Amino acid sequence: MQLIQYLPFVAAALGLGVVSQTGEAGVTSRIFYTTNGCGGTPDFMEMQQTATCFDASCGTSVAYNVPVLSSISCSTDQYTHAAFLFGSVPYVLADQYADENCQVYTGFSSAMRANEDCVPTSAATSRTMLLNANGTVTSTVYLKSNNCDKRSVYVETLYDPSNFKNSICEKGKLGNFVYYNTAYPSPHLV
């Protein structure tokens, strides 16, 4: 399951203004919104382990013709930060690993809503994720639509609850990941 790390517009320059330095936070989170300003529940977020962190106010950017709003905040770990920001909205979090056994954490994690909201990933692609009532997660990538149009070409993948509950290492072309979700939010609670 490839999560939002590989969304093309994530790497776009965001032009954020620094508000304050919080010092040794441990995790710098870039929080992305495609609707509703920089308030409410984010569409997705990237989290990187860092020695220091700077909070940044809401900034606007356009990448691949997709308007993006984002802010940067600091926290001590990705799991509690994602749980706090997503609140009651279901989400999926992925930790990326450098090795095929998922023993060497790269320091990068990403999280995305799992309530079937459409998240544009470029001018021509989009994605939805849904945490189903039975604990499975349905991930749908729309390859020729930035608005999740079911009439376009799409790839749908269903993930079993054991992937999240048992912290199963998934090896893939785009990296090695361990996944968590609202029901299993961190390795400490599994």
Contacts in CASP RR format, 6 or more apart in sequence:
PFRMAT RR
TARGET T0000
AUTHOR 0000-0000-0000
METHOD contacts of the structure
MODEL  1
MQLIQYLPFVAAALGLGVVSQTGEAGVTSRIFYTTNGCGGTPDFMEMQQT
ATCFDASCGTSVAYNVPVLSSISCSTDQYTHAAFLFGSVPYVLADQYADE
NCQVYTGFSSAMRANEDCVPTSAATSRTMLLNANGTVTSTVYLKSNNCDK
RSVYVETLYDPSNFKNSICEKGKLGNFVYYNTAYPSPHLV
1 92 0 8 1.000
1 94 0 8 1.000
1 139 0 8 1.000
1 157 0 8 1.000
1 159 0 8 1.000
1 163 0 8 1.000
1 170 0 8 1.000
1 177 0 8 1.000
1 179 0 8 1.000
2 172 0 8 1.000
2 174 0 8 1.000
2 175 0 8 1.000
2 177 0 8 1.000
3 92 0 8 1.000
3 94 0 8 1.000
3 110 0 8 1.000
3 111 0 8 1.000
3 112 0 8 1.000
3 177 0 8 1.000
3 179 0 8 1.000
4 10 0 8 1.000
4 44 0 8 1.000
4 45 0 8 1.000
4 46 0 8 1.000
4 94 0 8 1.000
4 110 0 8 1.000
4 111 0 8 1.000
4 112 0 8 1.000
4 119 0 8 1.000
4 121 0 8 1.000
4 127 0 8 1.000
5 46 0 8 1.000
5 94 0 8 1.000
5 96 0 8 1.000
5 108 0 8 1.000
5 110 0 8 1.000
5 174 0 8 1.000
6 174 0 8 1.000
7 44 0 8 1.000
7 121 0 8 1.000
7 122 0 8 1.000
7 127 0 8 1.000
8 63 0 8 1.000
8 64 0 8 1.000
8 121 0 8 1.000
8 122 0 8 1.000
8 125 0 8 1.000
9 63 0 8 1.000
9 64 0 8 1.000
9 66 0 8 1.000
9 68 0 8 1.000
9 121 0 8 1.000
9 122 0 8 1.000
10 30 0 8 1.000
10 32 0 8 1.000
10 46 0 8 1.000
11 63 0 8 1.000
12 61 0 8 1.000
12 62 0 8 1.000
12 63 0 8 1.000
12 64 0 8 1.000
12 68 0 8 1.000
13 61 0 8 1.000
14 30 0 8 1.000
14 59 0 8 1.000
14 61 0 8 1.000
14 68 0 8 1.000
14 70 0 8 1.000
15 59 0 8 1.000
15 61 0 8 1.000
16 56 0 8 1.000
16 57 0 8 1.000
16 58 0 8 1.000
16 59 0 8 1.000
16 70 0 8 1.000
16 71 0 8 1.000
16 72 0 8 1.000
17 56 0 8 1.000
17 57 0 8 1.000
17 59 0 8 1.000
18 54 0 8 1.000
18 55 0 8 1.000
18 56 0 8 1.000
19 54 0 8 1.000
19 55 0 8 1.000
19 56 0 8 1.000
19 57 0 8 1.000
20 54 0 8 1.000
20 55 0 8 1.000
21 52 0 8 1.000
21 53 0 8 1.000
21 54 0 8 1.000
21 55 0 8 1.000
22 53 0 8 1.000
22 54 0 8 1.000
22 55 0 8 1.000
22 74 0 8 1.000
23 52 0 8 1.000
23 53 0 8 1.000
23 74 0 8 1.000
24 51 0 8 1.000
24 52 0 8 1.000
24 53 0 8 1.000
25 50 0 8 1.000
25 52 0 8 1.000
25 53 0 8 1.000
25 74 0 8 1.000
25 75 0 8 1.000
25 76 0 8 1.000
26 49 0 8 1.000
26 50 0 8 1.000
26 51 0 8 1.000
26 53 0 8 1.000
26 74 0 8 1.000
26 75 0 8 1.000
26 76 0 8 1.000
26 77 0 8 1.000
27 47 0 8 1.000
27 48 0 8 1.000
27 49 0 8 1.000
27 50 0 8 1.000
27 53 0 8 1.000
27 74 0 8 1.000
27 75 0 8 1.000
27 76 0 8 1.000
27 77 0 8 1.000
27 78 0 8 1.000
27 81 0 8 1.000
28 47 0 8 1.000
28 48 0 8 1.000
28 49 0 8 1.000
28 50 0 8 1.000
28 53 0 8 1.000
28 54 0 8 1.000
28 72 0 8 1.000
28 73 0 8 1.000
28 74 0 8 1.000
29 45 0 8 1.000
29 46 0 8 1.000
29 47 0 8 1.000
29 72 0 8 1.000
29 73 0 8 1.000
29 74 0 8 1.000
29 75 0 8 1.000
29 78 0 8 1.000
29 81 0 8 1.000
29 85 0 8 1.000
30 45 0 8 1.000
30 46 0 8 1.000
30 47 0 8 1.000
30 48 0 8 1.000
30 70 0 8 1.000
30 71 0 8 1.000
30 72 0 8 1.000
31 38 0 8 1.000
31 42 0 8 1.000
31 45 0 8 1.000
31 70 0 8 1.000
31 71 0 8 1.000
31 72 0 8 1.000
31 73 0 8 1.000
31 85 0 8 1.000
32 42 0 8 1.000
32 43 0 8 1.000
32 44 0 8 1.000
32 45 0 8 1.000
32 46 0 8 1.000
32 68 0 8 1.000
32 69 0 8 1.000
32 70 0 8 1.000
33 39 0 8 1.000
33 40 0 8 1.000
33 42 0 8 1.000
33 43 0 8 1.000
33 68 0 8 1.000
33 69 0 8 1.000
33 70 0 8 1.000
34 43 0 8 1.000
34 66 0 8 1.000
34 67 0 8 1.000
34 68 0 8 1.000
34 69 0 8 1.000
34 119 0 8 1.000
34 120 0 8 1.000
35 43 0 8 1.000
37 58 0 8 1.000
37 69 0 8 1.000
38 57 0 8 1.000
38 58 0 8 1.000
38 59 0 8 1.000
38 69 0 8 1.000
38 70 0 8 1.000
38 71 0 8 1.000
41 85 0 8 1.000
41 86 0 8 1.000
41 87 0 8 1.000
41 89 0 8 1.000
41 113 0 8 1.000
42 85 0 8 1.000
42 86 0 8 1.000
42 113 0 8 1.000
43 112 0 8 1.000
43 113 0 8 1.000
43 117 0 8 1.000
43 119 0 8 1.000
44 110 0 8 1.000
44 111 0 8 1.000
44 112 0 8 1.000
44 113 0 8 1.000
44 119 0 8 1.000
45 82 0 8 1.000
45 85 0 8 1.000
45 110 0 8 1.000
45 111 0 8 1.000
45 112 0 8 1.000
46 108 0 8 1.000
46 109 0 8 1.000
46 110 0 8 1.000
47 75 0 8 1.000
47 78 0 8 1.000
47 81 0 8 1.000
47 82 0 8 1.000
47 108 0 8 1.000
47 109 0 8 1.000
47 110 0 8 1.000
47 111 0 8 1.000
48 107 0 8 1.000
48 108 0 8 1.000
48 109 0 8 1.000
49 107 0 8 1.000
49 108 0 8 1.000
53 72 0 8 1.000
53 73 0 8 1.000
53 74 0 8 1.000
54 72 0 8 1.000
54 74 0 8 1.000
55 71 0 8 1.000
55 72 0 8 1.000
55 73 0 8 1.000
55 74 0 8 1.000
56 71 0 8 1.000
56 72 0 8 1.000
57 71 0 8 1.000
58 69 0 8 1.000
58 70 0 8 1.000
58 71 0 8 1.000
59 69 0 8 1.000
59 70 0 8 1.000
59 71 0 8 1.000
60 67 0 8 1.000
60 68 0 8 1.000
60 69 0 8 1.000
61 67 0 8 1.000
61 68 0 8 1.000
61 69 0 8 1.000
61 70 0 8 1.000
62 68 0 8 1.000
63 122 0 8 1.000
64 122 0 8 1.000
64 123 0 8 1.000
64 124 0 8 1.000
65 123 0 8 1.000
66 120 0 8 1.000
66 121 0 8 1.000
66 122 0 8 1.000
66 123 0 8 1.000
66 146 0 8 1.000
73 81 0 8 1.000
75 81 0 8 1.000
77 186 0 8 1.000
78 93 0 8 1.000
78 95 0 8 1.000
78 109 0 8 1.000
78 111 0 8 1.000
79 93 0 8 1.000
79 180 0 8 1.000
79 185 0 8 1.000
79 186 0 8 1.000
79 187 0 8 1.000
79 188 0 8 1.000
80 186 0 8 1.000
82 91 0 8 1.000
82 93 0 8 1.000
82 109 0 8 1.000
82 111 0 8 1.000
82 185 0 8 1.000
83 182 0 8 1.000
83 185 0 8 1.000
83 186 0 8 1.000
86 111 0 8 1.000
86 113 0 8 1.000
86 182 0 8 1.000
89 113 0 8 1.000
89 115 0 8 1.000
90 113 0 8 1.000
90 114 0 8 1.000
90 115 0 8 1.000
90 130 0 8 1.000
90 131 0 8 1.000
90 181 0 8 1.000
90 182 0 8 1.000
91 111 0 8 1.000
91 112 0 8 1.000
91 113 0 8 1.000
91 114 0 8 1.000
91 131 0 8 1.000
91 181 0 8 1.000
91 182 0 8 1.000
92 111 0 8 1.000
92 112 0 8 1.000
92 114 0 8 1.000
92 129 0 8 1.000
92 131 0 8 1.000
92 137 0 8 1.000
92 139 0 8 1.000
92 179 0 8 1.000
92 180 0 8 1.000
92 181 0 8 1.000
93 109 0 8 1.000
93 110 0 8 1.000
93 111 0 8 1.000
93 179 0 8 1.000
93 180 0 8 1.000
93 181 0 8 1.000
93 185 0 8 1.000
94 109 0 8 1.000
94 110 0 8 1.000
94 111 0 8 1.000
94 177 0 8 1.000
94 178 0 8 1.000
94 179 0 8 1.000
94 180 0 8 1.000
95 102 0 8 1.000
95 105 0 8 1.000
95 107 0 8 1.000
95 108 0 8 1.000
95 109 0 8 1.000
95 177 0 8 1.000
95 178 0 8 1.000
95 179 0 8 1.000
95 180 0 8 1.000
96 105 0 8 1.000
96 106 0 8 1.000
96 107 0 8 1.000
96 108 0 8 1.000
96 109 0 8 1.000
96 110 0 8 1.000
96 175 0 8 1.000
96 176 0 8 1.000
96 177 0 8 1.000
97 103 0 8 1.000
97 104 0 8 1.000
97 105 0 8 1.000
97 106 0 8 1.000
97 169 0 8 1.000
97 175 0 8 1.000
97 176 0 8 1.000
97 177 0 8 1.000
97 178 0 8 1.000
98 104 0 8 1.000
98 105 0 8 1.000
98 106 0 8 1.000
98 176 0 8 1.000
99 176 0 8 1.000
100 169 0 8 1.000
100 171 0 8 1.000
100 176 0 8 1.000
101 169 0 8 1.000
101 176 0 8 1.000
102 167 0 8 1.000
102 169 0 8 1.000
102 176 0 8 1.000
102 177 0 8 1.000
102 178 0 8 1.000
112 119 0 8 1.000
112 127 0 8 1.000
112 129 0 8 1.000
113 119 0 8 1.000
113 129 0 8 1.000
114 129 0 8 1.000
114 130 0 8 1.000
114 131 0 8 1.000
114 137 0 8 1.000
114 181 0 8 1.000
114 182 0 8 1.000
115 129 0 8 1.000
115 130 0 8 1.000
115 131 0 8 1.000
116 128 0 8 1.000
116 129 0 8 1.000
116 130 0 8 1.000
117 128 0 8 1.000
118 126 0 8 1.000
118 127 0 8 1.000
118 128 0 8 1.000
118 147 0 8 1.000
118 148 0 8 1.000
119 126 0 8 1.000
119 127 0 8 1.000
119 128 0 8 1.000
120 126 0 8 1.000
120 146 0 8 1.000
120 147 0 8 1.000
121 127 0 8 1.000
121 141 0 8 1.000
121 146 0 8 1.000
122 146 0 8 1.000
123 146 0 8 1.000
124 143 0 8 1.000
124 144 0 8 1.000
124 145 0 8 1.000
124 146 0 8 1.000
125 141 0 8 1.000
125 142 0 8 1.000
125 143 0 8 1.000
125 144 0 8 1.000
125 145 0 8 1.000
125 146 0 8 1.000
126 141 0 8 1.000
126 142 0 8 1.000
126 145 0 8 1.000
126 146 0 8 1.000
126 147 0 8 1.000
126 148 0 8 1.000
127 139 0 8 1.000
127 140 0 8 1.000
127 141 0 8 1.000
127 142 0 8 1.000
127 148 0 8 1.000
128 138 0 8 1.000
128 139 0 8 1.000
128 140 0 8 1.000
128 142 0 8 1.000
128 148 0 8 1.000
129 137 0 8 1.000
129 138 0 8 1.000
129 139 0 8 1.000
129 140 0 8 1.000
130 137 0 8 1.000
130 138 0 8 1.000
130 140 0 8 1.000
131 137 0 8 1.000
131 181 0 8 1.000
131 182 0 8 1.000
131 183 0 8 1.000
132 138 0 8 1.000
134 161 0 8 1.000
135 161 0 8 1.000
135 164 0 8 1.000
135 181 0 8 1.000
135 183 0 8 1.000
136 158 0 8 1.000
136 159 0 8 1.000
136 160 0 8 1.000
136 161 0 8 1.000
137 158 0 8 1.000
137 159 0 8 1.000
137 163 0 8 1.000
137 164 0 8 1.000
137 179 0 8 1.000
137 181 0 8 1.000
138 156 0 8 1.000
138 157 0 8 1.000
138 158 0 8 1.000
138 159 0 8 1.000
139 156 0 8 1.000
139 157 0 8 1.000
139 158 0 8 1.000
139 159 0 8 1.000
140 148 0 8 1.000
140 154 0 8 1.000
140 155 0 8 1.000
140 156 0 8 1.000
140 157 0 8 1.000
141 154 0 8 1.000
141 155 0 8 1.000
142 148 0 8 1.000
142 149 0 8 1.000
142 152 0 8 1.000
142 153 0 8 1.000
142 154 0 8 1.000
143 152 0 8 1.000
143 153 0 8 1.000
143 154 0 8 1.000
143 155 0 8 1.000
144 152 0 8 1.000
144 153 0 8 1.000
145 151 0 8 1.000
145 152 0 8 1.000
145 154 0 8 1.000
159 179 0 8 1.000
161 183 0 8 1.000
162 168 0 8 1.000
163 170 0 8 1.000
163 179 0 8 1.000
164 179 0 8 1.000
164 180 0 8 1.000
164 181 0 8 1.000
164 183 0 8 1.000
164 184 0 8 1.000
164 190 0 8 1.000
165 183 0 8 1.000
165 184 0 8 1.000
165 190 0 8 1.000
166 190 0 8 1.000
167 178 0 8 1.000
167 180 0 8 1.000
167 187 0 8 1.000
167 190 0 8 1.000
168 178 0 8 1.000
168 179 0 8 1.000
169 176 0 8 1.000
169 177 0 8 1.000
169 178 0 8 1.000
170 176 0 8 1.000
170 177 0 8 1.000
170 178 0 8 1.000
170 179 0 8 1.000
178 187 0 8 1.000
180 186 0 8 1.000
180 187 0 8 1.000
180 190 0 8 1.000
184 190 0 8 1.000
END
